[in-house]
Amino acid sequence: MADGRRSGGGGRGRGEKKDGEKGGPRRGMFRRKKICKFCTEKVDYIDYKDAKMLLPFVPERAKILPRRISGVCAMHQRKLQTAIKRARQLALLPYATD
């Protein structure tokens, strides 16, 4: 199109309402910024032998939680990842659940 818009689709943009909806445009829920647990406690070394400390970052499916969910900073997420992998090598943490 000449004005730069895509043709087709028919989707609603921001602020547009479906028939029967009330009020103004939707607002996202306020989400508090997550702070790094290790930065606040000033942890320099994440010990792979401390399975109790690593367990909150490994849910039931035994996958490592991503930063956006756990709230850990990038530097500590890398250290946490290596610690979890080392703990798995020593069978302190599971690779997967049955």
Beta strands, then each sheet from edge to edge (+ up, - down):
end
